[in-house]
Amino acid sequence: MSEQNSSSTNNVIPCSECQAGHMHREYIAYYTWLGDELITVPDFPAWVCDICGRCEYDENALTRLTLLLSPNAGKNLTAGLKVHKKENIKSKLQRPSRPD
Ligand SMILES: [Zn+2]
């Protein structure tokens, strides 16, 4: 593993959806539910088409994430992830002042 690509535009693959566009490697947010918790993965590697906007998450990264999220992988899995619990959503709904 001595291969290092500093250029992110180096990898381009033809789009399988529209056949006309090219899919570029980008880093987007990935959301998945783990039980009651919404797991957010910032800067998740994915392929995005510049024509039709088709988005495919990177297969290797998905596999790694699946391993990370598996129950047997240990409890440090959310160390680099943001975990949104439902309690956090509730505080947003409360408003300090009401018009009536
Ligand atoms: Zn496309």
Backbone and ligand atoms as CSV (ligand in chain L), in Angstrom:
chain,resi,resn,atom,element,x,y,z
A,1,MET,N,N,0.842,-1.205,0.000
A,1,MET,CA,C,0.000,0.000,0.000
A,1,MET,C,C,0.877,1.255,0.000
A,2,SER,N,N,1.650,1.436,-0.995
A,2,SER,CA,C,2.476,2.638,-1.047
A,2,SER,C,C,1.906,3.640,-2.043
A,3,GLU,N,N,0.738,3.310,-2.562
A,3,GLU,CA,C,0.123,4.167,-3.562
A,3,GLU,C,C,-0.558,5.362,-2.919
A,4,GLN,N,N,-0.200,6.533,-3.359
A,4,GLN,CA,C,-0.801,7.739,-2.796
A,4,GLN,C,C,-1.201,8.686,-3.910
A,5,ASN,N,N,-2.488,8.949,-3.987
A,5,ASN,CA,C,-2.981,9.887,-4.977
A,5,ASN,C,C,-3.428,11.168,-4.287
A,6,SER,N,N,-2.674,12.213,-4.485
A,6,SER,CA,C,-3.041,13.471,-3.868
A,6,SER,C,C,-4.125,14.166,-4.681
A,7,SER,N,N,-4.225,13.826,-5.947
A,7,SER,CA,C,-5.249,14.430,-6.792
A,7,SER,C,C,-6.548,13.639,-6.714
A,8,SER,N,N,-7.624,14.337,-6.335
A,8,SER,CA,C,-8.895,13.639,-6.167
A,8,SER,C,C,-9.642,13.523,-7.489
A,9,THR,N,N,-9.220,14.252,-8.505
A,9,THR,CA,C,-9.907,14.212,-9.791
A,9,THR,C,C,-9.293,13.159,-10.714
A,10,ASN,N,N,-8.398,12.411,-10.163
A,10,ASN,CA,C,-7.703,11.419,-10.960
A,10,ASN,C,C,-8.617,10.252,-11.317
A,11,ASN,N,N,-9.488,9.905,-10.396
A,11,ASN,CA,C,-10.335,8.746,-10.581
A,11,ASN,C,C,-11.694,9.142,-11.145
A,12,VAL,N,N,-11.968,8.728,-12.354
A,12,VAL,CA,C,-13.253,9.000,-12.985
A,12,VAL,C,C,-13.733,7.722,-13.657
A,13,ILE,N,N,-14.984,7.370,-13.412
A,13,ILE,CA,C,-15.538,6.187,-14.063
A,13,ILE,C,C,-16.803,6.578,-14.811
A,14,PRO,N,N,-17.099,5.904,-15.926
A,14,PRO,CA,C,-18.324,6.216,-16.673
A,14,PRO,C,C,-19.555,5.885,-15.863
A,15,CYS,N,N,-20.598,6.718,-16.046
A,15,CYS,CA,C,-21.821,6.526,-15.281
A,15,CYS,C,C,-22.607,5.339,-15.838
A,16,SER,N,N,-23.095,4.511,-14.947
A,16,SER,CA,C,-23.858,3.333,-15.361
A,16,SER,C,C,-25.330,3.664,-15.544
A,17,GLU,N,N,-25.720,4.879,-15.168
A,17,GLU,CA,C,-27.129,5.255,-15.232
A,17,GLU,C,C,-27.455,5.960,-16.555
A,18,CYS,N,N,-26.742,7.037,-16.838
A,18,CYS,CA,C,-27.077,7.836,-18.028
A,18,CYS,C,C,-26.117,7.554,-19.180
A,19,GLN,N,N,-25.065,6.813,-18.925
A,19,GLN,CA,C,-24.102,6.411,-19.959
A,19,GLN,C,C,-23.353,7.595,-20.558
A,20,ALA,N,N,-23.741,8.804,-20.213
A,20,ALA,CA,C,-23.120,9.977,-20.819
A,20,ALA,C,C,-22.197,10.704,-19.851
A,21,GLY,N,N,-22.553,10.634,-18.602
A,21,GLY,CA,C,-21.798,11.376,-17.603
A,21,GLY,C,C,-20.626,10.582,-17.060
A,22,HIS,N,N,-19.835,11.269,-16.287
A,22,HIS,CA,C,-18.726,10.620,-15.612
A,22,HIS,C,C,-18.904,10.776,-14.110
A,23,MET,N,N,-18.591,9.715,-13.438
A,23,MET,CA,C,-18.747,9.744,-11.989
A,23,MET,C,C,-17.428,10.110,-11.335
A,24,HIS,N,N,-17.491,11.178,-10.567
A,24,HIS,CA,C,-16.290,11.653,-9.882
A,24,HIS,C,C,-16.327,11.238,-8.426
A,25,ARG,N,N,-15.154,11.068,-7.900
A,25,ARG,CA,C,-15.042,10.715,-6.496
A,25,ARG,C,C,-15.267,11.962,-5.649
A,26,GLU,N,N,-16.261,11.881,-4.800
A,26,GLU,CA,C,-16.540,13.009,-3.913
A,26,GLU,C,C,-16.776,12.505,-2.505
A,27,TYR,N,N,-16.753,13.442,-1.607
A,27,TYR,CA,C,-17.010,13.068,-0.214
A,27,TYR,C,C,-18.301,13.744,0.243
A,28,ILE,N,N,-19.279,12.928,0.531
A,28,ILE,CA,C,-20.580,13.446,0.933
A,28,ILE,C,C,-20.983,12.821,2.267
A,29,ALA,N,N,-22.029,13.366,2.834
A,29,ALA,CA,C,-22.496,12.841,4.121
A,29,ALA,C,C,-23.294,11.565,3.903
A,30,TYR,N,N,-23.057,10.606,4.751
A,30,TYR,CA,C,-23.766,9.333,4.674
A,30,TYR,C,C,-24.588,9.156,5.941
A,31,TYR,N,N,-25.854,8.815,5.744
A,31,TYR,CA,C,-26.738,8.630,6.889
A,31,TYR,C,C,-27.232,7.189,6.936
A,32,THR,N,N,-27.259,6.653,8.110
A,32,THR,CA,C,-27.835,5.324,8.273
A,32,THR,C,C,-28.384,5.191,9.685
A,33,TRP,N,N,-29.357,4.357,9.832
A,33,TRP,CA,C,-29.949,4.138,11.141
A,33,TRP,C,C,-29.324,2.925,11.794
A,34,LEU,N,N,-28.947,3.108,13.044
A,34,LEU,CA,C,-28.434,1.992,13.830
A,34,LEU,C,C,-29.338,1.883,15.055
A,35,GLY,N,N,-30.350,1.041,14.936
A,35,GLY,CA,C,-31.352,0.980,15.998
A,35,GLY,C,C,-32.152,2.271,16.014
A,36,ASP,N,N,-32.161,2.960,17.141
A,36,ASP,CA,C,-32.894,4.220,17.264
A,36,ASP,C,C,-32.025,5.417,16.924
A,37,GLU,N,N,-30.772,5.167,16.641
A,37,GLU,CA,C,-29.843,6.273,16.484
A,37,GLU,C,C,-29.512,6.512,15.019
A,38,LEU,N,N,-29.538,7.789,14.667
A,38,LEU,CA,C,-29.162,8.158,13.311
A,38,LEU,C,C,-27.661,8.383,13.269
A,39,ILE,N,N,-26.997,7.578,12.480
A,39,ILE,CA,C,-25.553,7.686,12.359
A,39,ILE,C,C,-25.219,8.575,11.174
A,40,THR,N,N,-24.417,9.590,11.422
A,40,THR,CA,C,-23.983,10.482,10.360
A,40,THR,C,C,-22.496,10.315,10.126
A,41,VAL,N,N,-22.154,10.049,8.888
A,41,VAL,CA,C,-20.742,9.925,8.548
A,41,VAL,C,C,-20.376,11.070,7.616
A,42,PRO,N,N,-19.679,12.074,8.123
A,42,PRO,CA,C,-19.266,13.178,7.260
A,42,PRO,C,C,-18.127,12.742,6.348
A,43,ASP,N,N,-18.083,13.317,5.167
A,43,ASP,CA,C,-16.997,13.035,4.227
A,43,ASP,C,C,-16.896,11.554,3.897
A,44,PHE,N,N,-18.030,10.972,3.581
A,44,PHE,CA,C,-18.029,9.561,3.183
A,44,PHE,C,C,-17.724,9.477,1.691
A,45,PRO,N,N,-16.769,8.648,1.299
A,45,PRO,CA,C,-16.385,8.555,-0.113
A,45,PRO,C,C,-17.510,7.989,-0.977
A,46,ALA,N,N,-17.788,8.678,-2.066
A,46,ALA,CA,C,-18.856,8.237,-2.962
A,46,ALA,C,C,-18.513,8.653,-4.383
A,47,TRP,N,N,-19.276,8.104,-5.316
A,47,TRP,CA,C,-19.121,8.476,-6.727
A,47,TRP,C,C,-20.368,9.232,-7.166
A,48,VAL,N,N,-20.160,10.428,-7.731
A,48,VAL,CA,C,-21.288,11.263,-8.113
A,48,VAL,C,C,-21.182,11.604,-9.595
A,49,CYS,N,N,-22.262,11.360,-10.337
A,49,CYS,CA,C,-22.282,11.650,-11.769
A,49,CYS,C,C,-22.462,13.148,-11.999
A,50,ASP,N,N,-21.716,13.684,-12.950
A,50,ASP,CA,C,-21.807,15.118,-13.207
A,50,ASP,C,C,-22.954,15.448,-14.150
A,51,ILE,N,N,-23.608,14.468,-14.724
A,51,ILE,CA,C,-24.727,14.711,-15.624
A,51,ILE,C,C,-26.065,14.471,-14.923
A,52,CYS,N,N,-26.289,13.252,-14.473
A,52,CYS,CA,C,-27.595,12.915,-13.911
A,52,CYS,C,C,-27.593,12.973,-12.385
A,53,GLY,N,N,-26.440,13.137,-11.801
A,53,GLY,CA,C,-26.377,13.273,-10.357
A,53,GLY,C,C,-26.483,11.967,-9.610
A,54,ARG,N,N,-26.375,10.877,-10.313
A,54,ARG,CA,C,-26.421,9.579,-9.652
A,54,ARG,C,C,-25.299,9.466,-8.629
A,55,CYS,N,N,-25.639,8.907,-7.500
A,55,CYS,CA,C,-24.675,8.828,-6.413
A,55,CYS,C,C,-24.527,7.396,-5.941
A,56,GLU,N,N,-23.317,6.931,-5.946
A,56,GLU,CA,C,-23.046,5.593,-5.421
A,56,GLU,C,C,-21.981,5.681,-4.345
A,57,TYR,N,N,-22.306,5.149,-3.212
A,57,TYR,CA,C,-21.320,5.149,-2.141
A,57,TYR,C,C,-20.210,4.159,-2.452
A,58,ASP,N,N,-19.021,4.535,-2.067
A,58,ASP,CA,C,-17.865,3.701,-2.336
A,58,ASP,C,C,-18.011,2.338,-1.668
A,59,GLU,N,N,-17.828,1.322,-2.477
A,59,GLU,CA,C,-18.096,-0.038,-1.999
A,59,GLU,C,C,-17.167,-0.444,-0.850
A,60,ASN,N,N,-15.912,-0.123,-0.990
A,60,ASN,CA,C,-14.956,-0.482,0.057
A,60,ASN,C,C,-15.269,0.242,1.354
A,61,ALA,N,N,-15.646,1.506,1.220
A,61,ALA,CA,C,-15.965,2.284,2.411
A,61,ALA,C,C,-17.227,1.760,3.079
A,62,LEU,N,N,-18.195,1.349,2.250
A,62,LEU,CA,C,-19.422,0.773,2.802
A,62,LEU,C,C,-19.126,-0.504,3.577
A,63,THR,N,N,-18.253,-1.314,2.999
A,63,THR,CA,C,-17.888,-2.566,3.667
A,63,THR,C,C,-17.217,-2.287,5.000
A,64,ARG,N,N,-16.339,-1.290,4.988
A,64,ARG,CA,C,-15.640,-0.949,6.228
A,64,ARG,C,C,-16.617,-0.413,7.266
A,65,LEU,N,N,-17.551,0.415,6.799
A,65,LEU,CA,C,-18.519,0.982,7.723
A,65,LEU,C,C,-19.406,-0.111,8.315
A,66,THR,N,N,-19.789,-1.060,7.471
A,66,THR,CA,C,-20.607,-2.171,7.952
A,66,THR,C,C,-19.877,-2.959,9.032
A,67,LEU,N,N,-18.587,-3.135,8.819
A,67,LEU,CA,C,-17.791,-3.831,9.827
A,67,LEU,C,C,-17.724,-3.024,11.116
A,68,LEU,N,N,-17.577,-1.700,10.941
A,68,LEU,CA,C,-17.504,-0.821,12.103
A,68,LEU,C,C,-18.789,-0.862,12.914
A,69,LEU,N,N,-19.914,-0.920,12.199
A,69,LEU,CA,C,-21.202,-0.840,12.866
A,69,LEU,C,C,-21.710,-2.186,13.356
A,70,SER,N,N,-20.989,-3.228,13.035
A,70,SER,CA,C,-21.430,-4.536,13.490
A,70,SER,C,C,-21.259,-4.648,14.996
A,71,PRO,N,N,-22.159,-5.352,15.647
A,71,PRO,CA,C,-22.146,-5.441,17.111
A,71,PRO,C,C,-20.860,-6.024,17.670
A,72,ASN,N,N,-20.182,-6.808,16.880
A,72,ASN,CA,C,-18.985,-7.484,17.372
A,72,ASN,C,C,-17.724,-6.636,17.232
A,73,ALA,N,N,-17.890,-5.470,16.653
A,73,ALA,CA,C,-16.708,-4.676,16.325
A,73,ALA,C,C,-16.205,-3.859,17.510
A,74,GLY,N,N,-16.920,-3.894,18.606
A,74,GLY,CA,C,-16.489,-3.102,19.748
A,74,GLY,C,C,-17.334,-1.859,19.909
A,75,LYS,N,N,-17.063,-1.102,20.959
A,75,LYS,CA,C,-17.921,0.032,21.276
A,75,LYS,C,C,-17.308,1.375,20.923
A,76,ASN,N,N,-16.154,1.345,20.327
A,76,ASN,CA,C,-15.512,2.604,19.958
A,76,ASN,C,C,-15.893,3.052,18.557
A,77,LEU,N,N,-16.886,2.386,18.002
A,77,LEU,CA,C,-17.201,2.627,16.597
A,77,LEU,C,C,-17.720,4.033,16.341
A,78,THR,N,N,-18.374,4.623,17.325
A,78,THR,CA,C,-18.947,5.949,17.094
A,78,THR,C,C,-17.987,7.059,17.481
A,79,ALA,N,N,-16.758,6.718,17.736
A,79,ALA,CA,C,-15.791,7.721,18.182
A,79,ALA,C,C,-15.649,8.841,17.152
A,80,GLY,N,N,-15.576,8.488,15.887
A,80,GLY,CA,C,-15.402,9.502,14.858
A,80,GLY,C,C,-16.699,9.874,14.173
A,81,LEU,N,N,-17.786,9.372,14.693
A,81,LEU,CA,C,-19.066,9.628,14.058
A,81,LEU,C,C,-19.927,10.515,14.931
A,82,LYS,N,N,-20.880,11.158,14.313
A,82,LYS,CA,C,-21.828,11.954,15.066
A,82,LYS,C,C,-23.094,11.125,15.262
A,83,VAL,N,N,-23.492,10.985,16.461
A,83,VAL,CA,C,-24.689,10.222,16.756
A,83,VAL,C,C,-25.777,11.164,17.249
A,84,HIS,N,N,-26.870,11.171,16.518
A,84,HIS,CA,C,-27.990,12.028,16.893
A,84,HIS,C,C,-29.035,11.190,17.609
A,85,LYS,N,N,-29.262,11.533,18.832
A,85,LYS,CA,C,-30.316,10.848,19.542
A,85,LYS,C,C,-31.599,11.653,19.445
A,86,LYS,N,N,-32.684,10.958,19.677
A,86,LYS,CA,C,-33.977,11.602,19.514
A,86,LYS,C,C,-34.180,12.747,20.504
A,87,GLU,N,N,-33.494,12.699,21.616
A,87,GLU,CA,C,-33.629,13.752,22.620
A,87,GLU,C,C,-33.159,15.091,22.071
A,88,ASN,N,N,-32.169,15.044,21.207
A,88,ASN,CA,C,-31.641,16.282,20.661
A,88,ASN,C,C,-32.646,16.978,19.756
A,89,ILE,N,N,-33.470,16.211,19.112
A,89,ILE,CA,C,-34.450,16.772,18.193
A,89,ILE,C,C,-35.537,17.504,18.965
A,90,LYS,N,N,-35.843,16.996,20.149
A,90,LYS,CA,C,-36.937,17.558,20.933
A,90,LYS,C,C,-36.652,19.003,21.329
A,91,SER,N,N,-35.416,19.297,21.680
A,91,SER,CA,C,-35.078,20.636,22.158
A,91,SER,C,C,-35.281,21.677,21.067
A,92,LYS,N,N,-35.213,21.251,19.834
A,92,LYS,CA,C,-35.400,22.206,18.734
A,92,LYS,C,C,-36.863,22.620,18.598
A,93,LEU,N,N,-37.744,21.754,19.018
A,93,LEU,CA,C,-39.158,22.026,18.863
A,93,LEU,C,C,-39.680,22.984,19.930
A,94,GLN,N,N,-38.948,23.093,21.022
A,94,GLN,CA,C,-39.387,23.974,22.101
A,94,GLN,C,C,-39.035,25.418,21.782
A,95,ARG,N,N,-40.044,26.267,21.871
A,95,ARG,CA,C,-39.806,27.675,21.601
A,95,ARG,C,C,-39.981,28.482,22.879
A,96,PRO,N,N,-39.050,29.367,23.147
A,96,PRO,CA,C,-39.083,30.118,24.407
A,96,PRO,C,C,-40.275,31.066,24.504
A,97,SER,N,N,-40.699,31.650,23.401
A,97,SER,CA,C,-41.814,32.602,23.476
A,97,SER,C,C,-42.875,32.250,22.439
A,98,ARG,N,N,-44.107,32.408,22.820
A,98,ARG,CA,C,-45.191,32.133,21.889
A,98,ARG,C,C,-45.945,33.417,21.573
A,99,PRO,N,N,-46.442,33.554,20.377
A,99,PRO,CA,C,-47.189,34.775,19.985
A,99,PRO,C,C,-48.460,34.976,20.782
A,100,ASP,N,N,-49.118,33.914,21.212
A,100,ASP,CA,C,-50.353,34.083,21.947
A,100,ASP,C,C,-50.088,33.879,23.432
L,1,ZN,ZN,ZN,-25.091,9.790,-14.976
